[in-house]
Amino acid sequence: MTHGRHSRDRGSRDRENRVGGGRDRVGDGTYPRRLLFALLSALVPGAGQIAAGARRRGLVMLAVVAALLITGAVVALQGVDQVLSYVVRPGV
C-alpha cells in the first residue's frame, strides 16, 4: 500500500509547512524570513504580519496602534482635563 504511505508523508510535510507547525532550523531557509518578519513587527506592529502575508491581521494591528498614537497625541496636546470634558459633560 504505497498510496497510504505517500499520503501520510504529504500530510506530515503539510503540518511542518504551516505557521508554527514545524521546527525552525537555521539551515532550512525559513528562519531568516521569520526573523525579518519579527523585526518588522517589533519596529512597526503589524508590518511583520503584512510582510508574511497575513494582511488582515497586520492591518488590524496597524489600525489599533494608529488609534492609540492619535489618542495619545490628542491628550498630550489638549491636556487630560480638556479631553475628559469632551467625554464627560455633567448636566449639573
Residue, then its C-alpha position, 0 to 999 in steps of 0.5 A: m500500500t504505497h498510496g497510504r504511505h505517500s499520503r501520510d508523508r504529504g500530510s506530515r510535510d503539510r503540518e511542518n509547512r504551516v505557521g508554527g507547525g514545524r521546527d525552525r532550523v537555521g539551515d532550512g531557509t525559513y528562519p531568516r524570513r521569520l526573523l525579518f518578519a519579527l523585526l518588522s513587527a517589533l519596529v512597526p506592529g503589524a508590518g511583520q504580519i503584512a510582510a508574511g502575508a497575513r494582511r488582515r491581521g497586520l492591518v488590524m494591528l496597524a489600525v489599533v496602534a494608529a488609534l492609540l498614537i492619535t489618542g495619545a497625541v490628542v491628550a498630550l496636546q489638549g491636556v487630560d482635563q480638556v479631553l475628559s470634558y469632551v467625554v464627560r459633560p455633567g448636566v449639573 
